[in-house]
Amino acid sequence: MLTSEEKQQYNRHLILNEIGENGQLLLKKAKVLVIGTGGLGCPVLQYLTAAGVGNIGIIDDDVVDQSNLQRQILYTVDDIGKSKAITAAERLSKLNPFVNFKVYNEQLNSVNALSIFKEFDIIVDGSDNFETRYLSNDAAVLSGKPLVYGSIFKFEGQVSVFNYKNSATYRCLYPTPPKPGDVPNCSEIGVMGVLPGIIGSLQANEVIKIVCGIGEVLANKLMMFDVLSMRQFTVKYSKSLEAEVKKLHDNYAVFCGIPQIDKEITLTELESNRDDYNLLDVRENWERKEKHIGGIHIPLGELPNRLNEIDIDKPVVVYCKSGMRSKRAIELLRTKFLQTDFINLKNGLSN
């Protein structure tokens, strides 16, 4: 049953005949996992929390970066450097005290995906990379869970629902991943700040429809939206027998052809052999002013446009605060400098 406080909180849902108290109780009992707390994850989480989804899982191992604030509106400048997942849960609990949050401050991978997915009814993919999308799809299929998908690119977004009542999956739509570098992410090519808010809200809408059993779910259909022209259209696609999933890959980065960050160095090791390396700092300007260990400074968001400034006559150690942004930088750099040795500073300057 709903308490009197909950009835007041959800009044605008309760007076909708299509939702009503029965629908709100379904939302209260629902368990939804949101993968990623970035551009898409923020609006998804905000609207699912506001709607009263009673149990929300949040998984993300990233920290808030200043470049996130243009579109990831759950965070403020005071959150820079903090865990996204933990910060999001803390902020969302103030929006709706009737929601239970389960935080996974870790990266989704082949080891933990199935055990985490089994705890939830619906999975929402708010990731920004192909390896996580394929992993999420495969784990959702093997777990028998519907997967609400969203993606963004510059001024365009996509939404679909996979594996809903045995519907088509991500692999039916995209059987093979693109080659590394063929589809740049937003840190390389940019994204309109309002776009993830629109697409993430549409993802949350699909979740609510699935839980309450209302409307027409975007299964076997891909909705595309362009914020510049405001054009929206939907295409249909079919389930493919060739897209059958039998098990998870051990390493989805390898499956997607992404160069592996197999070389790391600790701060202690670096300091004892400093002259053997060039350094690249990919943190923000304010972080650089507070502390640095030398080397050239190019914030991660500016890196694609400043590659010519990097000195590659020696192996390059890339560093940030925690070692996460530097890994993303190395993924980019290795597609541009095939013969250069890039090394990640393990745990960054927080070591």
Secondary structure, 3 states (H helix, E strand, C coil): CCCHHHHHHCHHHHCCCCCHHHHHHHHHHCEEEEECCCCCHHHHHHHHHHHCCCEEEEECCCECCHHHHHCCCCCCHHHCCCEHHHHHHHHHHHHCCCCEEEEECCCCCCCCHHHHHCCCCEEEECCCCHHHHHHHHHHHHHHCCCEEEEEEEECEEEEEEECCCCCCCHHHHCCCCCCCCCCCCHHHHCECCCHHHHHHHHHHHHHHHHHHCCCCCCECEEEEEECCCCEEEEEECCCCHHHCCCCCCCCHHHHCCCCCCCCEECHHHHHHCHHHCEEEECCCHHHHHHCCCCCEECCHHHHHHCHHHCCCCCCEEEECCCCHHHHHHHHHHHHHCCCCCEEEECCHHHC
